[in-house]
Amino acid sequence: MTDPSPPQKGVIAITGATGYIGRSTVRAARSSGYGVVALSRRQPNLTGVGFQHYDLKDEGEIDIPAGCVAILHLAADTQAGTRTDVASEVNAATRIIRAAQQNNLPLVFVSSQTASPDAATDYGRAKWQVEQIMQQTAGCIIRPGLVYGGTPRGLFGQLYSFVKSLPVLPSFLPAPMVQPIHVDDLASGLIQAVERRSAGIINLAQDASITFTQFLRILARDYVRAGRIFVPFPAFLLSLITPVAAVFPRAPDLGRIQSLYAMGEMRTSVDLERLGLRLRPLEDGMHRSGNGQLRRQLREARVLLTYILRQSPPASLLRRYVNAVTALYGADAPIAFPSIIEQFPVLIAALEGAAAKQKASRLRSRLSCAVLIAEASPLGSKRFMRDRPVGPVMALFAIGAAVAKDSLMRIGSLILARPLTIVLKALERPAQ
């Protein structure tokens, strides 16, 4: 066994440390002051991480590393996908559970949202059987939602490959519902479960479900950064194709996608509060860095400055706006404009009147900031100041056009006062 770097809080032994969730968990453990020993088949290429040989298919007792304060069991036969050897998975988990009991160590087991005695896949049934053993030992069971973000691996890696390579994607009818969680947020939750010595089943994911199609759209737009066409695809066709694909060794494991239909919705708000965990928004998590705040600020800047200047602003002006807003409002969330307003910023004109009536309107304050930035730019000087004299006829025409435009906007605002107020309230609401 290779010794890990000196820990402040003791050592956590992690099976599956080199996997998709495992790598993020190792980083979370080390940043929290723990040493890490990877229980795996091969020496991991992870800086400062100890190593002890462990194989899911081995028999016999497991040696616990010196100074170990907890065990995280993340390992699974990912090569088998949904066609898991149930007996092998249960046997491997039983050995880990027995080692934790013999050494009086807390054990956290990463299960699945698909865990059920009659799950559609071997993977889901194996996880459920391990859960039954865990519940007899007062261990902690983590059921994550659809894990995404970071380096694309696991199911997220498969979905990334589909979206990246296919210009046309299926929009399943009916669409399965999913509850995403960023891989780094899940890793933080696992470490919190260790520190709080949690027990029982803990559900970790966004509390509100979204459609699988919506998830793929955000994956295409924010992670792959490519436009994709979605076409209706009856779900029953997936049921017909999956068994055929399973016959071919190199075919994609469509059972993973089909298993999404079998997932029951999880209520997660109480569990997230128990662990003190605040999940990042999906659009932020889909950013390569895991933080999409800057991207959303730039979107807000583009909408407002385009509305004011009547043309697309340069990147330098967008950055100037973002810097000003950050200095004025700090970490205040950017305004998430609907896609229709992003495409047609002129529609903001209909919301200005409603924003002016609110005492503390985010839209009004952001508009004021955008106006100041725009006026101080070369584009703004051309937009708001004329460099040559205007004749009386053209001046009268311009005044008449301005009066007519203002009158039409006032009439429209009066007619649409109620719906515009509703839209504005939705925009003003900070992102959760």
Buried (B, 14 or more C-beta within 10 A) or exposed (E): EEEBEEBEBBBBBBBBBBBBBBBBBBBBBBEBEBBBBBBBBEEBEBEEBBBBBBEBEEEEEBBBBEBBBBBBBBBBBBEBBBEBBBEBBBBBBBBBBBBBEEEEBBBBBBBBBBBBEEBBBBBBBBBBBBBEBBEEBEBBBBBBBBBBBBEBBBBBBBBBEBBBEEEEBBBBEEBBBBBBBBBBBBBBBBBBBBBEEBBEBBBBBBBEBBBBBBBBBBBBBBBBEEEBEBEEBEBEEBEEEBEEBBEEEEEBBBBBBBBBBBBEBBEBEEBBEBBEBEBBBBBBBBBEEBEBBBBBBBBBBBBBBBBBBEEEBEEEBBBBBBEBBBEEBEEEBBBBBEEEBBEEBEBBEBBBBBBEEBEEBBBBBBBEBBBEBBBEBEBBEEBEEEEEEEEEEEEEEEEEEEEEEEEEBEEBBEEBEEEBBEBBEEBBEEEE
